[in-house]
Amino acid sequence: MTFHITSVATLVVHAAEDILIPPEAGRVTADLIPGCKVQIISPSP
């Protein structure tokens, strides 16, 4: 598998209450992408 460095803006969006993949996994993914931001989405009241 080949990976390439990207210079485009990247945003990881993850659900706060995801029962299959914990939100921390979204944070880890974002940490692996230089300059990436992460947004954890909470459910509406």
C-alpha positions as CSV (number, residue, x, y, z in Angstrom):
1,M,0.0,0.0,0.0
2,T,1.3,3.5,-0.9
3,F,0.5,6.6,1.0
4,H,0.9,10.1,-0.3
5,I,1.3,13.4,1.7
6,T,-1.7,15.7,1.1
7,S,-1.8,19.5,1.5
8,V,-5.6,19.9,1.4
9,A,-7.7,20.9,4.4
10,T,-8.9,17.8,6.2
11,L,-11.7,17.4,8.8
12,V,-12.6,14.2,10.6
13,V,-16.2,14.2,11.8
14,H,-17.2,11.6,14.4
15,A,-20.3,10.9,16.4
16,A,-19.9,11.3,20.2
17,E,-22.2,8.4,20.9
18,D,-21.1,6.0,18.2
19,I,-21.5,2.5,19.6
20,L,-19.3,0.7,17.1
21,I,-16.3,3.0,16.9
22,P,-15.4,5.2,19.9
23,P,-14.8,8.9,19.4
24,E,-11.2,8.5,20.5
25,A,-10.7,6.6,17.2
26,G,-11.6,9.7,15.3
27,R,-9.1,11.7,17.4
28,V,-6.4,9.2,16.6
29,T,-7.2,9.3,12.9
30,A,-7.0,13.1,13.0
31,D,-3.7,13.0,14.8
32,L,-2.2,10.9,12.0
33,I,-3.1,13.5,9.3
34,P,-0.9,16.6,9.5
35,G,-2.9,19.8,10.1
36,C,-6.2,17.8,10.4
37,K,-9.0,19.0,12.6
38,V,-11.5,16.8,14.4
39,Q,-15.2,17.6,15.1
40,I,-17.0,15.3,17.6
41,I,-20.8,15.7,17.0
42,S,-23.1,15.4,19.9
43,P,-26.8,14.3,19.4
44,S,-29.4,17.0,19.4
45,P,-31.3,17.5,22.7
